[in-house]
């Protein structure tokens, strides 16, 4: 970076660092089928596990049977 004789940095656009690119969200094929989701917490192999599951999906009921607890229920924002 260039500086003036007084130590003030000079902004030269061609010498700026490039901003990192962001990754696009690739949703699972089941994501757009469901409107309401649940955030669940459970305990497996000595670790706390947090899972986000659609409430209408069969896996939601399976996790409840395994002892997971529902900590939050939310709707997708992109649905008007």
N, C-alpha and C positions, 0 to 999 in steps of 0.2 A: 504494500500500500504506500502510495506517495504521500508525503507530508510537506507542508509549507515550511519556511525557515523558522516559524514560531511553534512548530510541532502540531499544527492542525491538519487532520487528515483531509485529503482531497478525494472527492467522490468521482471516480471514473467508471461509468457503467460497464465498459468492456472488461474491466479488471475485477468486477464483483464475482463472488463465489456463486455458483449455480445453486438454486434451491433444490433440495432432494425431491424426487418424484414420489407421489403418493400411490399406494396400491388401491386398486379398484375392489370394491366389495363383491365377491362372488358368492351369492346365496346358494344354499343347498336347494335341491329341487323341491323339497317339501315346504320351503319357506313361504312361497307365494300361495300355497293352498290354504294356509291358516291365518287367522286374524289375531287371535289372542294367544299370548305366550306366558309361560311361568318360569321364574328363576328359582331354582331349587338348590338346596345344599344337603350334602350327605357325607358319610365317612367311609372311606375305602382304603384298605391296606395302610392304615395308620396316617392317612392324610385327609384333610377336608377337601371335598370336591364340589365345585359349583357348576351347575348345568342349566342351560336355557333350552326349554322344550316347548313345542306347541301343545296347547292344552287338549286338542282333539286327537293327538297322535297316540297310538297304542303304547309307545315308549313312556309316555307320561304316567300311565297307570302302572307300568312295570317299575318305574322308579319309586312311586309311592309305596308299592309292595316291598321294595328293598329297604325302605326306611328313610328315604329322602323327605325333607320338609320343604314346603312352598314358602319362600320368603318374599316374593313379589309377583304380582300378576300385571301384565301390561299388554296394550294393543299396539299394532304396528302404526307408525305415523303416516306412511304413504297412502293409507286408505282414507278416502274422503268421507 
